[in-house]
Amino acid sequence: MDMLLNVLFLVVGFVLLVKGADFFVEGSSYIAKVLKVPAVIVGLTIVSIGTSAPELAVSVAAATKGESAMSISNVIGSNMFNLLMVLGVCSVIKPVKVKESILKFEFPFSIFLTGLVLFFISDKVMPWNDAKYSKDTIGSLGRPAGIIIIVLLIGFILFLIRSALKQRNEMNEEFKKMNPILCAVYVIGGIAAIVIGGDVVVDNAKSIALALGMTETLVGLTIVAMGTSLPELVTSVVASRKGSNDIAVGNVVGSNIFNILLVLGLSATISPMLVLTISAVDLVILIVVSIIGYIFAFTKKEINRVEGIIMILMYAAYMVYAIIR
């Protein structure tokens, strides 16, 4: 009976995610046009933060409970899912064009941040990390590292604000007017539905997975990571189908950046986190697939259907590896 209820709530969560993403993309696209802010900036900021809310809630809650394996694996798994599955699925539906500005800064920056986290884990780099060790632990992500990451977050947000202000004068697009109150309902209601839907999906998927005997790290990398990344997937697919490729790509890259800067930064600052050896290996894999994704995007300034299929297959291979190791 409990399993049936979990499945029922899982379906309800999916419905909230789909409709919430639809409304959210509609409202945020309109705001971008009214404020003359490029859609890619909206994707990198409002949409990214909104769709990263489930990751933030799950990882911070896990960190405060001392479940660092869940917190870190959630971020790594979510970023892997965003990069390979979200961009992969969007590319299969319709080839995704990637703006040169993202290729020059945001995409490489997301790869750099993943490497930085791996760098901070080492005690030779951060000898003052204040987490207590246990077996199978390779290092920790302590408060000093968390504070540095939060400072980088502030710098990144300031950079995006500056970019948005510089590009405002270039926006002269005609668009259909929307009632401001309706627009606010779309954006706020969309975010609420996305966050609640993501939370419902995660809770029930996690209950099903744990009942089937999965480990905390595996649950974080798979069920929880997929669940918290469903907003990114649904939002990006909806945006791509509506022709808002800039929002789709900006959402994925921006979410990966905010997952590290906001989610990991805040989690580590609140409570120092132990990092398992397998999590460090996952970070290395994430860097490798990120570089492959960047090469796909850089070659023709787009990710085509064939490349999208390759990315989906890479994610499937990673899932098999995560389950059998």
Phi and psi restraints in degrees (value plus and minus 20) as a CYANA .aco file:
   2 ASP   PHI     -80.2   -40.2
   2 ASP   PSI     -60.9   -20.9
   3 MET   PHI     -83.2   -43.2
   3 MET   PSI     -59.4   -19.4
   4 LEU   PHI     -84.5   -44.5
   4 LEU   PSI     -60.1   -20.1
   5 LEU   PHI     -84.4   -44.4
   5 LEU   PSI     -61.5   -21.5
   6 ASN   PHI     -78.9   -38.9
   6 ASN   PSI     -63.9   -23.9
   7 VAL   PHI     -85.6   -45.6
   7 VAL   PSI     -60.6   -20.6
   8 LEU   PHI     -82.3   -42.3
   8 LEU   PSI     -67.1   -27.1
   9 PHE   PHI     -85.7   -45.7
   9 PHE   PSI     -51.9   -11.9
  10 LEU   PHI     -79.9   -39.9
  10 LEU   PSI     -64.8   -24.8
  11 VAL   PHI     -84.3   -44.3
  11 VAL   PSI     -62.6   -22.6
  12 VAL   PHI     -80.3   -40.3
  12 VAL   PSI     -62.0   -22.0
  13 GLY   PHI     -81.2   -41.2
  13 GLY   PSI     -62.6   -22.6
  14 PHE   PHI     -80.9   -40.9
  14 PHE   PSI     -62.3   -22.3
  15 VAL   PHI     -82.2   -42.2
  15 VAL   PSI     -64.6   -24.6
  16 LEU   PHI     -80.9   -40.9
  16 LEU   PSI     -61.6   -21.6
  17 LEU   PHI     -82.0   -42.0
  17 LEU   PSI     -67.6   -27.6
  18 VAL   PHI     -83.8   -43.8
  18 VAL   PSI     -71.3   -31.3
  19 LYS   PHI     -89.7   -49.7
  19 LYS   PSI     -57.4   -17.4
  20 GLY   PHI     -82.2   -42.2
  20 GLY   PSI     -63.4   -23.4
  21 ALA   PHI     -83.4   -43.4
  21 ALA   PSI     -60.2   -20.2
  22 ASP   PHI     -79.9   -39.9
  22 ASP   PSI     -70.0   -30.0
  23 PHE   PHI     -85.0   -45.0
  23 PHE   PSI     -61.5   -21.5
  24 PHE   PHI     -83.5   -43.5
  24 PHE   PSI     -63.9   -23.9
  25 VAL   PHI     -83.1   -43.1
  25 VAL   PSI     -62.8   -22.8
  26 GLU   PHI     -79.9   -39.9
  26 GLU   PSI     -69.5   -29.5
  27 GLY   PHI     -87.8   -47.8
  27 GLY   PSI     -63.8   -23.8
  28 SER   PHI     -89.4   -49.4
  28 SER   PSI     -53.3   -13.3
  29 SER   PHI     -84.4   -44.4
  29 SER   PSI     -60.3   -20.3
  30 TYR   PHI     -85.7   -45.7
  30 TYR   PSI     -63.6   -23.6
  31 ILE   PHI     -79.5   -39.5
  31 ILE   PSI     -61.6   -21.6
  32 ALA   PHI     -78.9   -38.9
  32 ALA   PSI     -62.3   -22.3
  33 LYS   PHI     -90.7   -50.7
  33 LYS   PSI     -61.1   -21.1
  34 VAL   PHI     -84.1   -44.1
  34 VAL   PSI     -64.2   -24.2
  35 LEU   PHI    -104.2   -64.2
  35 LEU   PSI     -20.9    19.1
  36 LYS   PHI      37.2    77.2
  36 LYS   PSI      21.1    61.1
  37 VAL   PHI    -124.0   -84.0
  37 VAL   PSI     108.6   148.6
  38 PRO   PHI     -74.6   -34.6
  38 PRO   PSI     120.7   160.7
  39 ALA   PHI     -77.5   -37.5
  39 ALA   PSI     -53.3   -13.3
  40 VAL   PHI     -83.8   -43.8
  40 VAL   PSI     -54.8   -14.8
  41 ILE   PHI     -88.5   -48.5
  41 ILE   PSI     -60.4   -20.4
  42 VAL   PHI     -82.1   -42.1
  42 VAL   PSI     -61.3   -21.3
  43 GLY   PHI     -82.7   -42.7
  43 GLY   PSI     -57.1   -17.1
  44 LEU   PHI     -97.1   -57.1
  44 LEU   PSI     -39.1     0.9
  45 THR   PHI    -135.4   -95.4
  45 THR   PSI    -104.4   -64.4
  46 ILE   PHI     -75.9   -35.9
  46 ILE   PSI     -71.0   -31.0
  47 VAL   PHI     -86.0   -46.0
  47 VAL   PSI     -62.5   -22.5
  48 SER   PHI     -83.6   -43.6
  48 SER   PSI     -65.9   -25.9
  49 ILE   PHI     -85.9   -45.9
  49 ILE   PSI     -62.0   -22.0
  50 GLY   PHI     -80.9   -40.9
  50 GLY   PSI     -65.4   -25.4
  51 THR   PHI     -99.0   -59.0
  51 THR   PSI     -34.5     5.5
  52 SER   PHI    -108.0   -68.0
  52 SER   PSI     -24.8    15.2
  53 ALA   PHI     -77.5   -37.5
  53 ALA   PSI     -63.1   -23.1
  54 PRO   PHI     -81.1   -41.1
  54 PRO   PSI     -62.3   -22.3
  55 GLU   PHI     -79.1   -39.1
  55 GLU   PSI     -63.1   -23.1
  56 LEU   PHI     -82.0   -42.0
  56 LEU   PSI     -67.5   -27.5
  57 ALA   PHI     -81.8   -41.8
  57 ALA   PSI     -66.5   -26.5
  58 VAL   PHI     -86.3   -46.3
  58 VAL   PSI     -68.0   -28.0
  59 SER   PHI     -89.3   -49.3
  59 SER   PSI     -60.9   -20.9
  60 VAL   PHI     -85.9   -45.9
  60 VAL   PSI     -62.9   -22.9
  61 ALA   PHI     -81.3   -41.3
  61 ALA   PSI     -62.5   -22.5
  62 ALA   PHI     -85.2   -45.2
  62 ALA   PSI     -60.8   -20.8
  63 ALA   PHI     -84.4   -44.4
  63 ALA   PSI     -62.4   -22.4
  64 THR   PHI     -87.6   -47.6
  64 THR   PSI     -44.5    -4.5
  65 LYS   PHI    -111.2   -71.2
  65 LYS   PSI     -19.0    21.0
  66 GLY   PHI      60.2   100.2
  66 GLY   PSI      -7.3    32.7
  67 GLU   PHI    -113.5   -73.5
  67 GLU   PSI      45.6    85.6
  68 SER   PHI     -84.1   -44.1
  68 SER   PSI     -51.4   -11.4
  69 ALA   PHI     -81.1   -41.1
  69 ALA   PSI     -62.0   -22.0
  70 MET   PHI     -86.8   -46.8
  70 MET   PSI     -62.8   -22.8
  71 SER   PHI     -82.0   -42.0
  71 SER   PSI     -70.5   -30.5
  72 ILE   PHI     -91.8   -51.8
  72 ILE   PSI     -64.4   -24.4
  73 SER   PHI     -85.8   -45.8
  73 SER   PSI     -48.7    -8.7
  74 ASN   PHI     -82.6   -42.6
  74 ASN   PSI     -66.1   -26.1
  75 VAL   PHI     -86.5   -46.5
  75 VAL   PSI     -67.3   -27.3
  76 ILE   PHI     -81.3   -41.3
  76 ILE   PSI     -67.7   -27.7
  77 GLY   PHI     -83.3   -43.3
  77 GLY   PSI     -59.7   -19.7
  78 SER   PHI     -85.0   -45.0
  78 SER   PSI     -63.8   -23.8
  79 ASN   PHI     -85.2   -45.2
  79 ASN   PSI     -57.4   -17.4
  80 MET   PHI     -84.0   -44.0
  80 MET   PSI     -65.3   -25.3
  81 PHE   PHI     -83.6   -43.6
  81 PHE   PSI     -64.9   -24.9
  82 ASN   PHI     -78.0   -38.0
  82 ASN   PSI     -69.6   -29.6
  83 LEU   PHI     -87.8   -47.8
  83 LEU   PSI     -70.7   -30.7
  84 LEU   PHI    -107.1   -67.1
  84 LEU   PSI     -64.7   -24.7
  85 MET   PHI    -105.0   -65.0
  85 MET   PSI     -68.3   -28.3
  86 VAL   PHI     -84.8   -44.8
  86 VAL   PSI     -73.1   -33.1
  87 LEU   PHI     -85.8   -45.8
  87 LEU   PSI     -57.0   -17.0
  88 GLY   PHI     -82.3   -42.3
  88 GLY   PSI     -69.8   -29.8
  89 VAL   PHI     -83.1   -43.1
  89 VAL   PSI     -64.4   -24.4
  90 CYS   PHI     -79.1   -39.1
  90 CYS   PSI     -60.0   -20.0
  91 SER   PHI     -89.7   -49.7
  91 SER   PSI     -54.0   -14.0
  92 VAL   PHI     -89.4   -49.4
  92 VAL   PSI     -59.3   -19.3
  93 ILE   PHI     -85.5   -45.5
  93 ILE   PSI     -66.0   -26.0
  94 LYS   PHI    -180.1  -140.1
  94 LYS   PSI     105.7   145.7
  95 PRO   PHI     -66.8   -26.8
  95 PRO   PSI     111.3   151.3
  96 VAL   PHI    -117.4   -77.4
  96 VAL   PSI      96.9   136.9
  97 LYS   PHI    -100.1   -60.1
  97 LYS   PSI     120.1   160.1
  98 VAL   PHI    -136.9   -96.9
  98 VAL   PSI     103.5   143.5
  99 LYS   PHI     -83.0   -43.0
  99 LYS   PSI     125.6   165.6
 100 GLU   PHI     -82.4   -42.4
 100 GLU   PSI     -53.3   -13.3
 101 SER   PHI     -82.5   -42.5
 101 SER   PSI     -57.6   -17.6
 102 ILE   PHI     -88.9   -48.9
 102 ILE   PSI     -59.7   -19.7
 103 LEU   PHI     -86.9   -46.9
 103 LEU   PSI     -51.7   -11.7
 104 LYS   PHI     -98.6   -58.6
 104 LYS   PSI     -55.9   -15.9
 105 PHE   PHI    -145.4  -105.4
 105 PHE   PSI     -83.7   -43.7
 106 GLU   PHI     -82.1   -42.1
 106 GLU   PSI     -63.9   -23.9
 107 PHE   PHI     -84.3   -44.3
 107 PHE   PSI     -71.5   -31.5
 108 PRO   PHI     -80.8   -40.8
 108 PRO   PSI     -54.2   -14.2
 109 PHE   PHI     -83.8   -43.8
 109 PHE   PSI     -58.7   -18.7
 110 SER   PHI     -84.9   -44.9
 110 SER   PSI     -56.7   -16.7
 111 ILE   PHI     -88.1   -48.1
 111 ILE   PSI     -62.7   -22.7
 112 PHE   PHI     -79.6   -39.6
 112 PHE   PSI     -62.7   -22.7
 113 LEU   PHI     -84.5   -44.5
 113 LEU   PSI     -58.4   -18.4
 114 THR   PHI     -82.7   -42.7
 114 THR   PSI     -62.9   -22.9
 115 GLY   PHI     -85.0   -45.0
 115 GLY   PSI     -55.4   -15.4
 116 LEU   PHI     -84.9   -44.9
 116 LEU   PSI     -61.7   -21.7
 117 VAL   PHI     -81.2   -41.2
 117 VAL   PSI     -64.5   -24.5
 118 LEU   PHI     -80.7   -40.7
 118 LEU   PSI     -58.9   -18.9
 119 PHE   PHI     -86.0   -46.0
 119 PHE   PSI     -63.1   -23.1
 120 PHE   PHI     -88.3   -48.3
 120 PHE   PSI     -45.5    -5.5
 121 ILE   PHI     -81.8   -41.8
 121 ILE   PSI     -53.7   -13.7
 122 SER   PHI     -86.7   -46.7
 122 SER   PSI     113.5   153.5
 123 ASP   PHI     -89.8   -49.8
 123 ASP   PSI     -39.6     0.4
 124 LYS   PHI     -90.9   -50.9
 124 LYS   PSI     -46.9    -6.9
 125 VAL   PHI    -107.8   -67.8
 125 VAL   PSI     -64.7   -24.7
 126 MET   PHI    -139.5   -99.5
 126 MET   PSI      51.5    91.5
 127 PRO   PHI     -85.6   -45.6
 127 PRO   PSI     -35.8     4.2
 128 TRP   PHI    -115.1   -75.1
 128 TRP   PSI     -10.3    29.7
 129 ASN   PHI     -75.7   -35.7
 129 ASN   PSI     117.9   157.9
 130 ASP   PHI    -133.5   -93.5
 130 ASP   PSI      13.9    53.9
 131 ALA   PHI    -119.3   -79.3
 131 ALA   PSI     131.6   171.6
 132 LYS   PHI    -109.8   -69.8
 132 LYS   PSI     120.0   160.0
 133 TYR   PHI    -110.2   -70.2
 133 TYR   PSI     139.6   179.6
 134 SER   PHI    -165.1  -125.1
 134 SER   PSI     156.8   196.8
 135 LYS   PHI     -85.5   -45.5
 135 LYS   PSI     134.3   174.3
 136 ASP   PHI      49.8    89.8
 136 ASP   PSI      -9.7    30.3
 137 THR   PHI    -118.3   -78.3
 137 THR   PSI     112.2   152.2
 138 ILE   PHI    -118.3   -78.3
 138 ILE   PSI     -42.1    -2.1
 139 GLY   PHI     159.2   199.2
 139 GLY   PSI    -181.6  -141.6
 140 SER   PHI    -169.1  -129.1
 140 SER   PSI     138.6   178.6
 141 LEU   PHI    -134.1   -94.1
 141 LEU   PSI      78.9   118.9
 142 GLY   PHI    -114.7   -74.7
 142 GLY   PSI    -194.9  -154.9
 143 ARG   PHI     -81.9   -41.9
 143 ARG   PSI     -61.1   -21.1
 144 PRO   PHI     -77.3   -37.3
 144 PRO   PSI     -64.1   -24.1
 145 ALA   PHI     -84.4   -44.4
 145 ALA   PSI     -61.7   -21.7
 146 GLY   PHI     -79.9   -39.9
 146 GLY   PSI     -62.2   -22.2
 147 ILE   PHI     -85.8   -45.8
 147 ILE   PSI     -62.2   -22.2
 148 ILE   PHI     -80.7   -40.7
 148 ILE   PSI     -62.2   -22.2
 149 ILE   PHI     -85.1   -45.1
 149 ILE   PSI     -58.8   -18.8
 150 ILE   PHI     -83.9   -43.9
 150 ILE   PSI     -59.2   -19.2
 151 VAL   PHI     -81.9   -41.9
 151 VAL   PSI     -61.6   -21.6
 152 LEU   PHI     -82.6   -42.6
 152 LEU   PSI     -56.1   -16.1
 153 LEU   PHI     -80.5   -40.5
 153 LEU   PSI     -66.8   -26.8
 154 ILE   PHI     -80.6   -40.6
 154 ILE   PSI     -63.4   -23.4
 155 GLY   PHI     -82.2   -42.2
 155 GLY   PSI     -60.5   -20.5
 156 PHE   PHI     -85.1   -45.1
 156 PHE   PSI     -63.0   -23.0
 157 ILE   PHI     -83.4   -43.4
 157 ILE   PSI     -62.3   -22.3
 158 LEU   PHI     -82.0   -42.0
 158 LEU   PSI     -58.4   -18.4
 159 PHE   PHI     -82.8   -42.8
 159 PHE   PSI     -62.8   -22.8
 160 LEU   PHI     -86.2   -46.2
 160 LEU   PSI     -59.6   -19.6
 161 ILE   PHI     -82.5   -42.5
 161 ILE   PSI     -63.6   -23.6
 162 ARG   PHI     -82.3   -42.3
 162 ARG   PSI     -62.5   -22.5
 163 SER   PHI     -83.3   -43.3
 163 SER   PSI     -61.2   -21.2
 164 ALA   PHI     -83.9   -43.9
 164 ALA   PSI     -62.9   -22.9
 165 LEU   PHI     -85.0   -45.0
 165 LEU   PSI     -56.5   -16.5
 166 LYS   PHI     -87.7   -47.7
 166 LYS   PSI     -53.9   -13.9
 167 GLN   PHI    -113.1   -73.1
 167 GLN   PSI     -22.5    17.5
 168 ARG   PHI     -80.5   -40.5
 168 ARG   PSI     -60.5   -20.5
 169 ASN   PHI     -86.2   -46.2
 169 ASN   PSI     -37.2     2.8
 170 GLU   PHI    -106.2   -66.2
 170 GLU   PSI     -26.5    13.5
 171 MET   PHI    -112.9   -72.9
 171 MET   PSI      87.9   127.9
 172 ASN   PHI    -153.1  -113.1
 172 ASN   PSI      17.5    57.5
 173 GLU   PHI    -103.3   -63.3
 173 GLU   PSI     118.5   158.5
 174 GLU   PHI    -100.0   -60.0
 174 GLU   PSI     121.6   161.6
 175 PHE   PHI    -172.9  -132.9
 175 PHE   PSI     138.8   178.8
 176 LYS   PHI     -96.5   -56.5
 176 LYS   PSI     113.2   153.2
 177 LYS   PHI     -91.0   -51.0
 177 LYS   PSI     127.2   167.2
 178 MET   PHI    -150.2  -110.2
 178 MET   PSI     121.9   161.9
 179 ASN   PHI     -79.1   -39.1
 179 ASN   PSI     107.6   147.6
 180 PRO   PHI     -75.6   -35.6
 180 PRO   PSI     -58.1   -18.1
 181 ILE   PHI     -86.8   -46.8
 181 ILE   PSI     -62.5   -22.5
 182 LEU   PHI     -83.5   -43.5
 182 LEU   PSI     -59.3   -19.3
 183 CYS   PHI     -81.3   -41.3
 183 CYS   PSI     -63.9   -23.9
 184 ALA   PHI     -83.2   -43.2
 184 ALA   PSI     -60.8   -20.8
 185 VAL   PHI     -82.2   -42.2
 185 VAL   PSI     -62.6   -22.6
 186 TYR   PHI     -80.1   -40.1
 186 TYR   PSI     -68.1   -28.1
 187 VAL   PHI     -90.8   -50.8
 187 VAL   PSI     -73.1   -33.1
 188 ILE   PHI     -87.6   -47.6
 188 ILE   PSI     -65.0   -25.0
 189 GLY   PHI     -84.5   -44.5
 189 GLY   PSI     -57.9   -17.9
 190 GLY   PHI     -83.1   -43.1
 190 GLY   PSI     -66.6   -26.6
 191 ILE   PHI     -81.8   -41.8
 191 ILE   PSI     -64.7   -24.7
 192 ALA   PHI     -80.1   -40.1
 192 ALA   PSI     -64.9   -24.9
 193 ALA   PHI     -85.3   -45.3
 193 ALA   PSI     -58.7   -18.7
 194 ILE   PHI     -84.1   -44.1
 194 ILE   PSI     -68.5   -28.5
 195 VAL   PHI     -85.7   -45.7
 195 VAL   PSI     -67.4   -27.4
 196 ILE   PHI     -85.1   -45.1
 196 ILE   PSI     -63.4   -23.4
 197 GLY   PHI     -80.7   -40.7
 197 GLY   PSI     -64.6   -24.6
 198 GLY   PHI     -81.7   -41.7
 198 GLY   PSI     -61.1   -21.1
 199 ASP   PHI     -84.8   -44.8
 199 ASP   PSI     -64.2   -24.2
 200 VAL   PHI     -83.1   -43.1
 200 VAL   PSI     -64.0   -24.0
 201 VAL   PHI     -82.3   -42.3
 201 VAL   PSI     -67.2   -27.2
 202 VAL   PHI     -81.0   -41.0
 202 VAL   PSI     -70.2   -30.2
 203 ASP   PHI     -78.4   -38.4
 203 ASP   PSI     -66.3   -26.3
 204 ASN   PHI     -97.2   -57.2
 204 ASN   PSI     -56.5   -16.5
 205 ALA   PHI     -85.6   -45.6
 205 ALA   PSI     -58.9   -18.9
 206 LYS   PHI     -84.5   -44.5
 206 LYS   PSI     -61.9   -21.9
 207 SER   PHI     -81.6   -41.6
 207 SER   PSI     -62.7   -22.7
 208 ILE   PHI     -84.1   -44.1
 208 ILE   PSI     -65.3   -25.3
 209 ALA   PHI     -83.9   -43.9
 209 ALA   PSI     -66.4   -26.4
 210 LEU   PHI     -85.2   -45.2
 210 LEU   PSI     -53.7   -13.7
 211 ALA   PHI     -85.4   -45.4
 211 ALA   PSI     -45.9    -5.9
 212 LEU   PHI    -109.3   -69.3
 212 LEU   PSI     -18.0    22.0
 213 GLY   PHI      68.3   108.3
 213 GLY   PSI       4.1    44.1
 214 MET   PHI    -100.5   -60.5
 214 MET   PSI     130.5   170.5
 215 THR   PHI     -98.2   -58.2
 215 THR   PSI     144.1   184.1
 216 GLU   PHI     -80.2   -40.2
 216 GLU   PSI     -64.8   -24.8
 217 THR   PHI     -83.9   -43.9
 217 THR   PSI     -62.8   -22.8
 218 LEU   PHI     -87.2   -47.2
 218 LEU   PSI     -59.5   -19.5
 219 VAL   PHI     -81.9   -41.9
 219 VAL   PSI     -63.0   -23.0
 220 GLY   PHI     -82.9   -42.9
 220 GLY   PSI     -61.6   -21.6
 221 LEU   PHI     -93.2   -53.2
 221 LEU   PSI     -48.4    -8.4
 222 THR   PHI    -130.4   -90.4
 222 THR   PSI    -100.8   -60.8
 223 ILE   PHI     -80.5   -40.5
 223 ILE   PSI     -72.7   -32.7
 224 VAL   PHI     -86.8   -46.8
 224 VAL   PSI     -62.9   -22.9
 225 ALA   PHI     -82.2   -42.2
 225 ALA   PSI     -64.1   -24.1
 226 MET   PHI     -85.7   -45.7
 226 MET   PSI     -62.6   -22.6
 227 GLY   PHI     -82.2   -42.2
 227 GLY   PSI     -66.6   -26.6
 228 THR   PHI     -92.9   -52.9
 228 THR   PSI     -37.1     2.9
 229 SER   PHI    -114.2   -74.2
 229 SER   PSI     -24.5    15.5
 230 LEU   PHI     -78.8   -38.8
 230 LEU   PSI     -57.6   -17.6
 231 PRO   PHI     -77.9   -37.9
 231 PRO   PSI     -63.1   -23.1
 232 GLU   PHI     -81.6   -41.6
 232 GLU   PSI     -63.8   -23.8
 233 LEU   PHI     -82.9   -42.9
 233 LEU   PSI     -72.4   -32.4
 234 VAL   PHI     -84.9   -44.9
 234 VAL   PSI     -65.0   -25.0
 235 THR   PHI     -81.5   -41.5
 235 THR   PSI     -65.6   -25.6
 236 SER   PHI     -87.8   -47.8
 236 SER   PSI     -60.1   -20.1
 237 VAL   PHI     -84.8   -44.8
 237 VAL   PSI     -64.7   -24.7
 238 VAL   PHI     -81.5   -41.5
 238 VAL   PSI     -64.8   -24.8
 239 ALA   PHI     -82.3   -42.3
 239 ALA   PSI     -62.1   -22.1
 240 SER   PHI     -84.3   -44.3
 240 SER   PSI     -63.2   -23.2
 241 ARG   PHI     -85.4   -45.4
 241 ARG   PSI     -48.8    -8.8
 242 LYS   PHI    -108.9   -68.9
 242 LYS   PSI     -16.1    23.9
 243 GLY   PHI      66.2   106.2
 243 GLY   PSI     -14.0    26.0
 244 SER   PHI    -113.4   -73.4
 244 SER   PSI      44.0    84.0
 245 ASN   PHI     -79.5   -39.5
 245 ASN   PSI     -54.0   -14.0
 246 ASP   PHI     -81.9   -41.9
 246 ASP   PSI     -58.6   -18.6
 247 ILE   PHI     -89.8   -49.8
 247 ILE   PSI     -60.1   -20.1
 248 ALA   PHI     -81.4   -41.4
 248 ALA   PSI     -71.4   -31.4
 249 VAL   PHI     -89.4   -49.4
 249 VAL   PSI     -64.7   -24.7
 250 GLY   PHI     -79.9   -39.9
 250 GLY   PSI     -57.0   -17.0
 251 ASN   PHI     -83.7   -43.7
 251 ASN   PSI     -65.6   -25.6
 252 VAL   PHI     -86.0   -46.0
 252 VAL   PSI     -73.0   -33.0
 253 VAL   PHI     -84.9   -44.9
 253 VAL   PSI     -63.7   -23.7
 254 GLY   PHI     -83.4   -43.4
 254 GLY   PSI     -61.4   -21.4
 255 SER   PHI     -82.6   -42.6
 255 SER   PSI     -61.5   -21.5
 256 ASN   PHI     -83.3   -43.3
 256 ASN   PSI     -58.2   -18.2
 257 ILE   PHI     -87.4   -47.4
 257 ILE   PSI     -67.1   -27.1
 258 PHE   PHI     -88.2   -48.2
 258 PHE   PSI     -50.8   -10.8
 259 ASN   PHI     -80.4   -40.4
 259 ASN   PSI     -56.7   -16.7
 260 ILE   PHI    -102.3   -62.3
 260 ILE   PSI     -72.4   -32.4
 261 LEU   PHI     -88.1   -48.1
 261 LEU   PSI     -67.6   -27.6
 262 LEU   PHI    -106.6   -66.6
 262 LEU   PSI     -73.9   -33.9
 263 VAL   PHI     -89.1   -49.1
 263 VAL   PSI     -75.9   -35.9
 264 LEU   PHI     -88.6   -48.6
 264 LEU   PSI     -60.8   -20.8
 265 GLY   PHI     -79.1   -39.1
 265 GLY   PSI     -68.6   -28.6
 266 LEU   PHI     -88.9   -48.9
 266 LEU   PSI     -61.6   -21.6
 267 SER   PHI     -81.3   -41.3
 267 SER   PSI     -64.4   -24.4
 268 ALA   PHI     -88.2   -48.2
 268 ALA   PSI     -54.3   -14.3
 269 THR   PHI     -89.4   -49.4
 269 THR   PSI     -59.0   -19.0
 270 ILE   PHI     -89.7   -49.7
 270 ILE   PSI     -66.8   -26.8
 271 SER   PHI    -169.2  -129.2
 271 SER   PSI      97.1   137.1
 272 PRO   PHI     -71.8   -31.8
 272 PRO   PSI     118.4   158.4
 273 MET   PHI    -137.4   -97.4
 273 MET   PSI     110.7   150.7
 274 LEU   PHI     -94.0   -54.0
 274 LEU   PSI     124.2   164.2
 275 VAL   PHI    -137.8   -97.8
 275 VAL   PSI      99.0   139.0
 276 LEU   PHI     -92.5   -52.5
 276 LEU   PSI     135.0   175.0
 277 THR   PHI     -77.7   -37.7
 277 THR   PSI     -60.5   -20.5
 278 ILE   PHI     -86.7   -46.7
 278 ILE   PSI     -48.5    -8.5
 279 SER   PHI     -90.3   -50.3
 279 SER   PSI     -56.5   -16.5
 280 ALA   PHI     -84.8   -44.8
 280 ALA   PSI     -59.1   -19.1
 281 VAL   PHI     -83.1   -43.1
 281 VAL   PSI     -61.1   -21.1
 282 ASP   PHI     -83.3   -43.3
 282 ASP   PSI     -56.2   -16.2
 283 LEU   PHI     -83.6   -43.6
 283 LEU   PSI     -60.2   -20.2
 284 VAL   PHI     -83.7   -43.7
 284 VAL   PSI     -63.2   -23.2
 285 ILE   PHI     -82.1   -42.1
 285 ILE   PSI     -61.0   -21.0
 286 LEU   PHI     -81.7   -41.7
 286 LEU   PSI     -60.8   -20.8
 287 ILE   PHI     -82.6   -42.6
 287 ILE   PSI     -64.2   -24.2
 288 VAL   PHI     -82.7   -42.7
 288 VAL   PSI     -68.8   -28.8
 289 VAL   PHI     -89.5   -49.5
 289 VAL   PSI     -48.9    -8.9
 290 SER   PHI     -85.6   -45.6
 290 SER   PSI     -60.8   -20.8
 291 ILE   PHI     -85.2   -45.2
 291 ILE   PSI     -60.7   -20.7
 292 ILE   PHI     -82.7   -42.7
 292 ILE   PSI     -65.4   -25.4
 293 GLY   PHI     -80.2   -40.2
 293 GLY   PSI     -60.0   -20.0
 294 TYR   PHI     -84.7   -44.7
 294 TYR   PSI     -61.2   -21.2
 295 ILE   PHI     -82.4   -42.4
 295 ILE   PSI     -62.9   -22.9
 296 PHE   PHI     -77.7   -37.7
 296 PHE   PSI     -67.5   -27.5
 297 ALA   PHI     -89.4   -49.4
 297 ALA   PSI     -54.3   -14.3
 298 PHE   PHI     -95.7   -55.7
 298 PHE   PSI     -54.7   -14.7
 299 THR   PHI     -77.4   -37.4
 299 THR   PSI     -71.1   -31.1
 300 LYS   PHI    -142.4  -102.4
 300 LYS   PSI      -1.7    38.3
 301 LYS   PHI      38.7    78.7
 301 LYS   PSI       6.8    46.8
 302 GLU   PHI    -180.2  -140.2
 302 GLU   PSI     141.1   181.1
 303 ILE   PHI    -130.4   -90.4
 303 ILE   PSI      95.5   135.5
 304 ASN   PHI    -107.9   -67.9
 304 ASN   PSI    -200.0  -160.0
 305 ARG   PHI     -83.0   -43.0
 305 ARG   PSI     -62.9   -22.9
 306 VAL   PHI     -81.2   -41.2
 306 VAL   PSI     -65.4   -25.4
 307 GLU   PHI     -83.7   -43.7
 307 GLU   PSI     -56.7   -16.7
 308 GLY   PHI     -81.8   -41.8
 308 GLY   PSI     -62.6   -22.6
 309 ILE   PHI     -84.1   -44.1
 309 ILE   PSI     -61.0   -21.0
 310 ILE   PHI     -80.8   -40.8
 310 ILE   PSI     -61.4   -21.4
 311 MET   PHI     -84.6   -44.6
 311 MET   PSI     -61.2   -21.2
 312 ILE   PHI     -84.1   -44.1
 312 ILE   PSI     -61.6   -21.6
 313 LEU   PHI     -84.9   -44.9
 313 LEU   PSI     -56.8   -16.8
 314 MET   PHI     -83.2   -43.2
 314 MET   PSI     -59.3   -19.3
 315 TYR   PHI     -87.0   -47.0
 315 TYR   PSI     -61.4   -21.4
 316 ALA   PHI     -80.9   -40.9
 316 ALA   PSI     -61.7   -21.7
 317 ALA   PHI     -84.0   -44.0
 317 ALA   PSI     -59.8   -19.8
 318 TYR   PHI     -85.0   -45.0
 318 TYR   PSI     -60.5   -20.5
 319 MET   PHI     -82.0   -42.0
 319 MET   PSI     -62.5   -22.5
 320 VAL   PHI     -80.9   -40.9
 320 VAL   PSI     -64.2   -24.2
 321 TYR   PHI     -81.1   -41.1
 321 TYR   PSI     -65.5   -25.5
 322 ALA   PHI     -82.6   -42.6
 322 ALA   PSI     -55.7   -15.7
 323 ILE   PHI     -97.7   -57.7
 323 ILE   PSI     -61.0   -21.0
 324 ILE   PHI    -108.0   -68.0
 324 ILE   PSI     -34.1     5.9
